[in-house]
Amino acid sequence: MKETSKTRTVLQNVRLSYAHIWEPAEDLNGNLKYSVSLIIPKDDKANLARIKKA
């Protein structure tokens, strides 16, 4: 059984790309999933550190 992580991270000043957060999108296998891609500037060390810590 897959164990889910309960880590919560708050990021600031990021942009969303391909956001499927209100309605799930179908993947190649036909499964419906919520997803988002984050665009984070390379020089934003604070957000990158939060992600690595999580």
N, CA, C and O atoms as a DFTB+ gen file, in Angstrom:
216 C
 N C O
     1  1       0.831      -1.173       0.000
     2  2       0.000       0.000       0.000
     3  2       0.879       1.241       0.000
     4  3       1.856       1.313       0.746
     5  1       0.540       2.207      -0.825
     6  2       1.325       3.428      -0.941
     7  2       1.053       4.344       0.246
     8  3      -0.100       4.599       0.594
     9  1       2.116       4.831       0.860
    10  2       1.988       5.748       1.990
    11  2       2.055       7.176       1.486
    12  3       2.948       7.514       0.708
    13  1       1.129       8.020       1.913
    14  2       1.116       9.403       1.461
    15  2       1.893      10.283       2.424
    16  3       1.920      10.039       3.630
    17  1       2.518      11.299       1.875
    18  2       3.295      12.241       2.668
    19  2       2.383      13.354       3.163
    20  3       1.491      13.792       2.438
    21  1       2.595      13.806       4.367
    22  2       1.784      14.879       4.928
    23  2       2.596      16.155       5.066
    24  3       2.329      16.977       5.943
    25  1       3.582      16.319       4.205
    26  2       4.403      17.517       4.211
    27  2       3.643      18.644       3.542
    28  3       3.030      18.459       2.491
    29  1       3.691      19.810       4.160
    30  2       3.033      20.979       3.599
    31  2       4.070      22.077       3.451
    32  3       4.769      22.408       4.409
    33  1       4.172      22.636       2.271
    34  2       5.147      23.670       1.981
    35  2       4.432      24.846       1.333
    36  3       3.654      24.666       0.397
    37  1       4.695      26.044       1.828
    38  2       4.115      27.257       1.270
    39  2       5.194      27.955       0.454
    40  3       6.263      28.288       0.966
    41  1       4.899      28.169      -0.815
    42  2       5.849      28.828      -1.714
    43  2       5.328      30.215      -2.062
    44  3       4.120      30.435      -2.145
    45  1       6.246      31.137      -2.263
    46  2       5.865      32.507      -2.613
    47  2       6.463      32.873      -3.963
    48  3       7.542      32.405      -4.327
    49  1       5.752      33.712      -4.695
    50  2       6.223      34.261      -5.965
    51  2       6.580      33.177      -6.978
    52  3       7.675      33.179      -7.541
    53  1       5.655      32.257      -7.204
    54  2       5.823      31.239      -8.241
    55  2       4.675      31.395      -9.241
    56  3       3.637      31.977      -8.927
    57  1       4.878      30.875     -10.428
    58  2       3.828      30.886     -11.445
    59  2       3.383      29.457     -11.707
    60  3       4.176      28.519     -11.618
    61  1       2.115      29.305     -12.028
    62  2       1.568      27.987     -12.338
    63  2       1.499      27.806     -13.846
    64  3       1.178      28.735     -14.587
    65  1       1.802      26.603     -14.277
    66  2       1.705      26.256     -15.685
    67  2       0.988      24.913     -15.775
    68  3       1.192      24.041     -14.930
    69  1       0.170      24.749     -16.770
    70  2      -0.617      23.520     -16.943
    71  2      -1.394      23.194     -15.660
    72  3      -1.354      22.065     -15.172
    73  1      -2.085      24.176     -15.134
    74  2      -2.797      24.013     -13.864
    75  2      -4.115      23.268     -14.058
    76  3      -5.010      23.732     -14.765
    77  1      -4.213      22.123     -13.427
    78  2      -5.453      21.341     -13.367
    79  2      -5.803      21.220     -11.895
    80  3      -5.674      20.153     -11.295
    81  1      -6.251      22.343     -11.317
    82  2      -6.495      22.364      -9.874
    83  2      -7.977      22.443      -9.519
    84  3      -8.347      22.173      -8.376
    85  1      -8.832      22.809     -10.473
    86  2     -10.260      22.842     -10.193
    87  2     -10.972      21.633     -10.777
    88  3     -11.979      21.173     -10.238
    89  1     -10.452      21.128     -11.866
    90  2     -11.003      19.925     -12.490
    91  2      -9.855      18.991     -12.831
    92  3      -8.828      19.450     -13.331
    93  1      -9.996      17.704     -12.578
    94  2      -8.907      16.776     -12.904
    95  2      -8.761      16.600     -14.418
    96  3      -9.726      16.708     -15.174
    97  1      -7.541      16.330     -14.826
    98  2      -7.253      16.062     -16.239
    99  2      -6.963      14.578     -16.399
   100  3      -6.485      13.921     -15.475
   101  1      -7.258      14.067     -17.576
   102  2      -7.042      12.646     -17.847
   103  2      -5.608      12.430     -18.323
   104  3      -5.135      13.120     -19.226
   105  1      -4.918      11.463     -17.705
   106  2      -3.562      11.137     -18.147
   107  2      -3.624      10.113     -19.282
   108  3      -4.713       9.760     -19.736
   109  1      -2.478       9.639     -19.738
   110  2      -2.434       8.714     -20.871
   111  2      -3.088       7.364     -20.586
   112  3      -3.492       6.659     -21.511
   113  1      -3.191       7.003     -19.296
   114  2      -3.817       5.739     -18.916
   115  2      -5.310       5.875     -18.646
   116  3      -5.968       4.888     -18.317
   117  1      -5.846       7.067     -18.779
   118  2      -7.268       7.281     -18.551
   119  2      -7.624       7.632     -17.119
   120  3      -8.805       7.757     -16.794
   121  1      -6.627       7.794     -16.250
   122  2      -6.881       8.153     -14.857
   123  2      -7.063       9.668     -14.733
   124  3      -6.355      10.440     -15.378
   125  1      -8.007      10.078     -13.908
   126  2      -8.216      11.503     -13.659
   127  2      -7.342      11.942     -12.496
   128  3      -7.374      11.332     -11.428
   129  1      -6.558      13.003     -12.699
   130  2      -5.649      13.478     -11.662
   131  2      -5.599      14.990     -11.651
   132  3      -5.691      15.637     -12.694
   133  1      -5.450      15.555     -10.446
   134  2      -5.190      16.974     -10.290
   135  2      -3.681      17.167     -10.369
   136  3      -2.926      16.375      -9.804
   137  1      -3.238      18.204     -11.058
   138  2      -1.806      18.427     -11.185
   139  2      -1.520      19.883     -11.520
   140  3      -2.406      20.634     -11.931
   141  1      -0.258      20.262     -11.334
   142  2       0.202      21.601     -11.671
   143  2       1.715      21.557     -11.854
   144  3       2.404      20.770     -11.205
   145  1       2.219      22.393     -12.727
   146  2       3.661      22.571     -12.874
   147  2       3.994      23.962     -12.341
   148  3       3.297      24.932     -12.636
   149  1       5.054      24.047     -11.562
   150  2       5.467      25.322     -10.985
   151  2       6.633      25.894     -11.758
   152  3       7.552      25.167     -12.136
   153  1       6.599      27.195     -11.996
   154  2       7.719      27.897     -12.614
   155  2       8.351      28.740     -11.513
   156  3       7.747      29.685     -11.006
   157  1       9.583      28.376     -11.156
   158  2      10.305      29.042     -10.069
   159  2      11.591      29.619     -10.649
   160  3      12.332      28.901     -11.320
   161  1      11.872      30.897     -10.409
   162  2      13.127      31.467     -10.899
   163  2      14.335      30.741     -10.305
   164  3      14.313      30.346      -9.139
   165  1      15.381      30.565     -11.102
   166  2      16.570      29.851     -10.643
   167  2      17.265      30.549      -9.479
   168  3      17.897      29.895      -8.650
   169  1      17.152      31.865      -9.414
   170  2      17.842      32.605      -8.353
   171  2      17.019      32.704      -7.067
   172  3      17.451      33.359      -6.119
   173  1      15.849      32.071      -7.012
   174  2      15.003      32.083      -5.814
   175  2      15.439      30.959      -4.870
   176  3      14.833      29.888      -4.844
   177  1      16.476      31.212      -4.112
   178  2      17.073      30.192      -3.243
   179  2      16.151      29.783      -2.094
   180  3      16.198      28.637      -1.646
   181  1      15.322      30.698      -1.617
   182  2      14.437      30.392      -0.487
   183  2      13.411      29.320      -0.859
   184  3      13.241      28.345      -0.128
   185  1      12.732      29.495      -1.988
   186  2      11.736      28.506      -2.411
   187  2      12.384      27.178      -2.768
   188  3      11.840      26.119      -2.455
   189  1      13.540      27.222      -3.418
   190  2      14.228      25.972      -3.766
   191  2      14.644      25.208      -2.512
   192  3      14.578      23.979      -2.486
   193  1      15.070      25.925      -1.477
   194  2      15.445      25.272      -0.222
   195  2      14.230      24.630       0.440
   196  3      14.342      23.536       0.993
   197  1      13.067      25.288       0.395
   198  2      11.841      24.722       0.980
   199  2      11.445      23.434       0.267
   200  3      11.038      22.464       0.907
   201  1      11.565      23.426      -1.054
   202  2      11.197      22.240      -1.816
   203  2      12.151      21.080      -1.494
   204  3      11.704      19.952      -1.288
   205  1      13.432      21.348      -1.449
   206  2      14.403      20.300      -1.145
   207  2      14.209      19.751       0.269
   208  3      14.390      18.556       0.499
   209  1      13.843      20.616       1.213
   210  2      13.622      20.186       2.595
   211  2      12.393      19.267       2.679
   212  3      12.388      18.296       3.435
   213  1      11.369      19.581       1.908
   214  2      10.130      18.785       1.918
   215  2      10.393      17.434       1.307
   216  3       9.484      16.608       1.218
